[in-house]
Structure formats: C-alpha cells, structure tokens
Amino acid sequence: MANNIKDIFLLILVSLLFGVCRVFLVGDIPFIKQPPKLISNDELVNTQLDAPKVVTISQCKEMFDQKSAFFIDARDSMVYDEGHILGAINIHFESNDDDQILSRLEGVEENDFLIIYCSGGDCDLSEELGNHLFEYLGYRNILLYEGGFPEWKENGYEISSRK
C-alpha cells in the first residue's frame, strides 16, 4: 500500500514538473489563455492574420455593406432558423465534422475574411469554430464578432429568418 502511494505521488510530481517545463521552458502551452485581440482597421486591408481577431460591430457592418467578408453563424440550426445576419452561412461546430464544414464553405477561399458570430455574451461557439478553421482547416483571416446576433439585431441591421 505504501509503495502505491509513493508511486502515485512520484507520478504526480513528474507530471507537474513536465507541465511546468512545457509552460516556462518550451512555451508551447500558454500559462493563461489569452483572449483574441481586437483588430485595427489597418489590419483589415490586404492582410493575413496570425490568429483569429475580434472585430467591433462597426467593422462588421462596414464589411457587410462592402461585401468584403463571409458571415458564419456558429449557433445550432434551430436558433439560426429563428433569425440570423442576412446571408450568413450556418456552421454549428459541435455537430459538423471537417468534411461538412468544408462543404458549407464551398466557394470561400482560404484568404477570404470570415466573420464568425454566435449569441454574444458568454457564448464561445464562434471562438471555438474560428480557432478550428484557423488551426486545422487553413483559413487565415478569421474575425470573431463577440456581440453576436443579439447586438446586430438590436442595432436594426439586416437579418433573415426561415420562420
């Protein structure tokens, strides 16, 4: 019994040491998860982003009006059907595999701007989908609209619904 406790303690100690080394020496795991940074208007012109960035509602509206970005609604299809930003593509990350996601993005180039939104507030579906598109599917210009559909609708901007 005493040997089992020693083995468990040793295993925990080695795991902690390994984790600390990765965080501080190798640096491949951030010690504290950093939220995406807000993008400046200058970065929105002919650029390739190094990570998903947060955009404001005014930046979203400008890109919507100029048709310079594809809007992606990361909420589930039932909520999407109740109302979404006009022209937005619905990709619910939790219920789609990579092949389904890529089929929904047919015609979208890897360097096109993608503005991903969800329900705003504490909803992180847009961030999860954005990170996946950026890290695993090769899309480079991922923008996260944190205000989401509620803020868009409150401002009286163009929406659509299937109901």
MARZA-168585 format. One line per 2 residues: their letters; for each residue y, x, z of N, C-alpha, C. Coordinates in steps of 0.001 Angstrom, whole numbers. Layout:
BEGIN
a) Y/X/Z/Y/X/Z/Y/X/Z ~ ...
END
This chain:
BEGIN
ma) -1199/824/0/0/0/0/1261/867/0 ~ 1236/1915/852/2395/2800/931/2621/3528/-388
nn) 1520/3885/-1085/1648/4540/-2395/2278/3611/-3410 ~ 1924/2323/-3381/2505/1348/-4303/4002/1220/-4092
ik) 4434/1202/-2854/5866/1092/-2545/6590/2342/-3028 ~ 5982/3512/-2808/6582/4760/-3280/6686/4759/-4809
di) 5635/4297/-5482/5641/4241/-6948/6724/3294/-7465 ~ 6849/2152/-6831/7874/1183/-7232/9262/1770/-7009
fl) 9469/2367/-5865/10759/2985/-5562/11077/4085/-6572 ~ 10087/4933/-6901/10272/6008/-7858/10599/5448/-9245
li) 9931/4392/-9634/10180/3752/-10932/11601/3197/-11009 ~ 12040/2544/-9949/13407/2007/-9897/14424/3140/-9954
lv) 14176/4202/-9209/15091/5342/-9181/15197/6005/-10560 ~ 14087/6206/-11230/14097/6808/-12562/14809/5889/-13555
sl) 14575/4591/-13460/15246/3635/-14350/16756/3663/-14153 ~ 17191/3667/-12915/18627/3745/-12634/19230/5035/-13171
lf) 18536/6138/-12961/19014/7423/-13450/19118/7417/-14972 ~ 18116/6882/-15633/18125/6774/-17087/19297/5909/-17561
gv) 19520/4777/-16911/20621/3889/-17275/21978/4544/-17091 ~ 22164/5227/-15985/23431/5912/-15712/23680/6998/-16757
cr) 22627/7743/-17108/22766/8778/-18140/23181/8171/-19478 ~ 22589/7039/-19845/22937/6396/-21117/24379/5915/-21110
vf) 24827/5355/-19996/26187/4830/-19925/27218/5949/-19961 ~ 27015/6988/-19136/28058/8000/-18975/27892/9227/-19868
lv) 26682/9619/-20178/26499/10829/-20976/26332/10529/-22465 ~ 25448/9611/-22789/25209/9290/-24190/26288/8348/-24705
gd) 26675/7374/-23886/27753/6453/-24244/27358/5360/-25213 ~ 26061/5144/-25417/25651/4105/-26364/25599/2719/-25750
ip) 25757/2625/-24448/25825/1341/-23761/27143/1294/-23000 ~ 28000/317/-23299/29273/257/-22558/29026/-140/-21101
fi) 29759/478/-20200/29634/164/-18781/30088/-1268/-18507 ~ 31180/-1656/-19140/31699/-3021/-19026/31909/-3538/-20440
kq) 31360/-4712/-20735/31519/-5286/-22069/32995/-5573/-22318 ~ 33470/-5057/-23438/34866/-5240/-23807/34996/-6458/-24718
pp) 35971/-7325/-24452/36178/-8461/-25356/36738/-7970/-26677 ~ 36509/-8719/-27752/37075/-8323/-29043/38597/-8242/-28950
kl) 39169/-7308/-29715/40620/-7117/-29688/41302/-8017/-30701 ~ 42538/-8398/-30375/43363/-9197/-31268/43759/-8345/-32465
is) 43685/-8910/-33642/44020/-8183/-34866/45504/-8367/-35185 ~ 46119/-7323/-35693/47525/-7421/-36105/47587/-7928/-37539
nd) 48728/-8441/-37934/48891/-8925/-39304/48717/-7803/-40318 ~ 49095/-6574/-39947/48933/-5436/-40849/47461/-5156/-41148
el) 46596/-5381/-40155/45163/-5136/-40345/44508/-6191/-41238 ~ 45180/-7299/-41456/44614/-8371/-42261/44773/-8139/-43762
vn) 45398/-7053/-44133/45649/-6779/-45545/44764/-5623/-46003 ~ 43910/-5893/-46994/43078/-4859/-47622/42492/-3875/-46621
tq) 41713/-4375/-45740/41144/-3515/-44721/39676/-3811/-44542 ~ 38991/-2905/-43905/37624/-3140/-43485/37610/-2853/-41987
ld) 37256/-3857/-41219/37345/-3757/-39770/36204/-2922/-39194 ~ 36472/-2318/-38028/35443/-1531/-37359/34651/-2348/-36352
ap) 35051/-3597/-36145/34374/-4515/-35237/34996/-5897/-35433 ~ 34317/-6960/-35003/34947/-8285/-35066/36242/-8294/-34246
kv) 37264/-8965/-34770/38575/-9032/-34111/38980/-10486/-33892 ~ 39812/-10706/-32898/40303/-12038/-32566/41580/-12316/-33361
vt) 41689/-13545/-33879/42894/-13959/-34600/43537/-15137/-33875 ~ 44827/-15271/-34073/45578/-16374/-33478/45499/-17593/-34396
is) 45928/-18719/-33885/45927/-19928/-34704/46894/-19794/-35883 ~ 48014/-19134/-35687/48957/-18980/-36799/48370/-18088/-37896
qc) 47646/-17046/-37519/46986/-16204/-38513/45905/-16994/-39250 ~ 45157/-17814/-38504/44126/-18659/-39128/44749/-19627/-40126
ke) 45807/-20271/-39716/46455/-21262/-40578/46999/-20605/-41847 ~ 47582/-19423/-41700/48105/-18720/-42862/46974/-18361/-43833
mf) 45860/-17875/-43303/44735/-17519/-44163/44090/-18771/-44759 ~ 44112/-19873/-44017/43596/-21145/-44524/44444/-21603/-45707
dq) 45761/-21575/-45531/46677/-22010/-46586/46586/-21126/-47830 ~ 46375/-19836/-47620/46279/-18892/-48740/44868/-18825/-49320
ks) 43936/-19519/-48677/42524/-19479/-49096/42019/-18038/-49172 ~ 42403/-17240/-48173/42027/-15830/-48157/40891/-15525/-47187
af) 40260/-16574/-46651/39139/-16385/-45728/38197/-17580/-45822 ~ 36954/-17323/-45485/35964/-18384/-45356/35890/-18757/-43883
fi) 35912/-20046/-43586/35810/-20514/-42210/34367/-20903/-41930 ~ 33866/-20445/-40778/32494/-20736/-40373/32523/-21399/-39008
da) 31919/-22575/-38929/31791/-23329/-37684/30444/-22980/-37072 ~ 30445/-22372/-35893/29222/-21902/-35247/28589/-22963/-34337
rd) 29158/-24154/-34289/28608/-25209/-33433/27394/-25845/-34105 ~ 26633/-26642/-33344/25465/-27272/-33956/25902/-28342/-34947
sm) 24992/-28732/-35824/25343/-29603/-36952/25814/-30987/-36525 ~ 25316/-31514/-35410/25769/-32837/-34959/27244/-32804/-34575
vy) 27663/-31770/-33873/29068/-31625/-33474/29917/-31329/-34708 ~ 29409/-30509/-35593/30099/-30198/-36851/30359/-31474/-37650
de) 29351/-32347/-37726/29491/-33600/-38473/30568/-34514/-37889 ~ 30795/-34423/-36582/31827/-35248/-35942/33227/-34804/-36338
gh) 33380/-33540/-36715/34673/-33027/-37155/34666/-31517/-37205 ~ 35300/-30959/-38230/35374/-29512/-38401/36584/-29165/-39271
il) 36940/-27908/-39284/38035/-27451/-40137/37638/-27710/-41584 ~ 38553/-28271/-42339/38293/-28627/-43733/37744/-27424/-44509
ga) 36595/-27625/-45143/35986/-26580/-45957/35120/-25591/-45201 ~ 35011/-25734/-43888/34227/-24780/-43098/32737/-24919/-43392
in) 32069/-23792/-43389/30618/-23729/-43534/30022/-23846/-42135 ~ 28952/-24603/-41990/28305/-24736/-40681/27111/-23797/-40587
ih) 27186/-22851/-39656/26063/-21960/-39360/25895/-21937/-37852 ~ 24920/-22674/-37370/24626/-22653/-35942/23671/-21494/-35708
fe) 24176/-20425/-35139/23452/-19163/-34976/22129/-19345/-34250 ~ 22097/-20173/-33235/20899/-20308/-32414/19756/-21026/-33127
sn) 20040/-21741/-34209/18973/-22477/-34882/18738/-22006/-36318 ~ 19248/-20837/-36672/19072/-20304/-38027/18569/-18871/-37959
dd) 17638/-18532/-38859/17226/-17136/-38969/18103/-16460/-40026 ~ 17910/-15156/-40215/18777/-14407/-41122/18736/-14944/-42552
dq) 17560/-15344/-43033/17464/-15879/-44397/18273/-17162/-44545 ~ 18221/-18026/-43542/19000/-19268/-43581/20495/-18975/-43531
il) 20876/-18023/-42698/22290/-17648/-42593/22785/-17114/-43929 ~ 22015/-16220/-44530/22420/-15643/-45810/22484/-16699/-46913
sr) 21581/-17675/-46874/21644/-18731/-47892/22893/-19587/-47716 ~ 23332/-19797/-46474/24566/-20549/-46221/25795/-19765/-46687
le) 25669/-18438/-46720/26785/-17571/-47124/26693/-17147/-48589 ~ 25898/-17860/-49377/25767/-17523/-50786/27145/-17601/-51458
gv) 27482/-16570/-52187/28781/-16503/-52854/29850/-15809/-52026 ~ 29563/-15538/-50761/30501/-14832/-49887/30163/-13348/-49957
ee) 31156/-12532/-50288/30948/-11088/-50379/31033/-10456/-48988 ~ 30403/-9288/-48836/30385/-8612/-47538/31767/-8184/-47065
nd) 32722/-8021/-47978/34079/-7612/-47595/35055/-8776/-47501 ~ 34604/-10003/-47763/35468/-11168/-47596/35762/-11383/-46113
fl) 36914/-11961/-45821/37230/-12295/-44438/36491/-13566/-44040 ~ 35825/-13506/-42896/35132/-14655/-42335/35769/-14984/-40997
ii) 36299/-16198/-40868/36863/-16649/-39592/35841/-17569/-38949 ~ 35334/-17149/-37808/34275/-17891/-37132/34854/-18542/-35886
yc) 34551/-19818/-35717/35057/-20549/-34560/33961/-21436/-33985 ~ 34208/-21914/-32768/33308/-22894/-32152/34177/-23894/-31388
sg) 33814/-24198/-30172/34514/-25234/-29406/35657/-24707/-28548 ~ 35977/-23439/-28660/37055/-22865/-27861/36659/-22728/-26402
gd) 37591/-22359/-25565/37321/-22225/-24136/36233/-21203/-23859 ~ 35207/-21640/-23132/34119/-20737/-22747/33026/-20615/-23798
cd) 33166/-21280/-24914/32157/-21225/-25977/32131/-19818/-26580 ~ 30953/-19209/-26626/30849/-17871/-27202/29927/-17826/-28425
ls) 29625/-18988/-28986/28785/-19034/-30183/29412/-18266/-31336 ~ 30734/-18370/-31487/31405/-17672/-32586/31292/-16158/-32413
ee) 31435/-15683/-31198/31332/-14248/-30948/29907/-13756/-31197 ~ 28905/-14524/-30761/27514/-14138/-30989/27208/-14076/-32479
lg) 27614/-15107/-33217/27378/-15126/-34656/28155/-14005/-35344 ~ 29412/-13816/-34961/30228/-12762/-35557/29631/-11379/-35353
nh) 29180/-11106/-34145/28559/-9811/-33866/27282/-9627/-34683 ~ 26502/-10689/-34821/25265/-10609/-35593/25567/-10350/-37073
lf) 26520/-11079/-37624/26904/-10870/-39028/27398/-9444/-39258 ~ 28164/-8935/-38306/28739/-7596/-38432/27666/-6515/-38277
ey) 26878/-6610/-37210/25938/-5545/-36873/24669/-5554/-37712 ~ 24166/-6733/-38068/22852/-6804/-38697/22862/-7265/-40153
lg) 23886/-7985/-40582/23875/-8512/-41936/24927/-7873/-42848 ~ 25698/-6937/-42321/26581/-6130/-43156/27939/-6705/-43493
yr) 28317/-7826/-42898/29656/-8380/-43161/30660/-7611/-42324 ~ 31710/-7086/-42961/32615/-6159/-42290/33889/-6794/-41771
ni) 34356/-7874/-42340/35648/-8434/-41946/35468/-9743/-41187 ~ 34998/-9606/-39968/34713/-10744/-39103/35904/-10991/-38186
ll) 36419/-12213/-38236/37530/-12621/-37379/37062/-13769/-36492 ~ 37404/-13697/-35228/36994/-14706/-34258/38201/-15535/-33851
ye) 38097/-16823/-34069/39175/-17742/-33691/38768/-18411/-32385 ~ 39313/-17910/-31281/38913/-18364/-29953/39406/-19751/-29595
gg) 40493/-20204/-30190/40999/-21550/-29900/40056/-22624/-30393 ~ 39319/-22306/-31427/38293/-23186/-31949/38796/-24497/-32519
fp) 37844/-25365/-32805/38166/-26647/-33415/39133/-27489/-32578 ~ 38996/-27535/-31236/39939/-28360/-30467/41405/-27965/-30678
ew) 41700/-26672/-30673/43085/-26224/-30861/43565/-26544/-32280 ~ 42695/-26339/-33258/43037/-26630/-34655/43400/-28107/-34804
ke) 42566/-28971/-34237/42770/-30421/-34330/44035/-30846/-33583 ~ 44268/-30276/-32392/45464/-30597/-31603/46746/-30291/-32366
ng) 46712/-29283/-33217/47884/-28899/-33997/48049/-29728/-35261 ~ 47145/-30658/-35480/47255/-31556/-36622/46914/-30924/-37955
ye) 46163/-29826/-37937/45783/-29165/-39174/44616/-29898/-39835 ~ 44347/-29556/-41079/43367/-30242/-41900/41957/-30180/-41308
is) 41351/-31352/-41164/39984/-31444/-40667/39185/-32374/-41585 ~ 37891/-32350/-41389/36999/-33189/-42135/35876/-33639/-41221
sr) 35268/-34772/-41522/34106/-35213/-40767/33201/-36010/-41691 ~ 31942/-36047/-41346/30963/-36785/-42162/30736/-38183/-41628
k) 31371/-38505/-40527/31184/-39844/-39936/32365/-40720/-40222
END
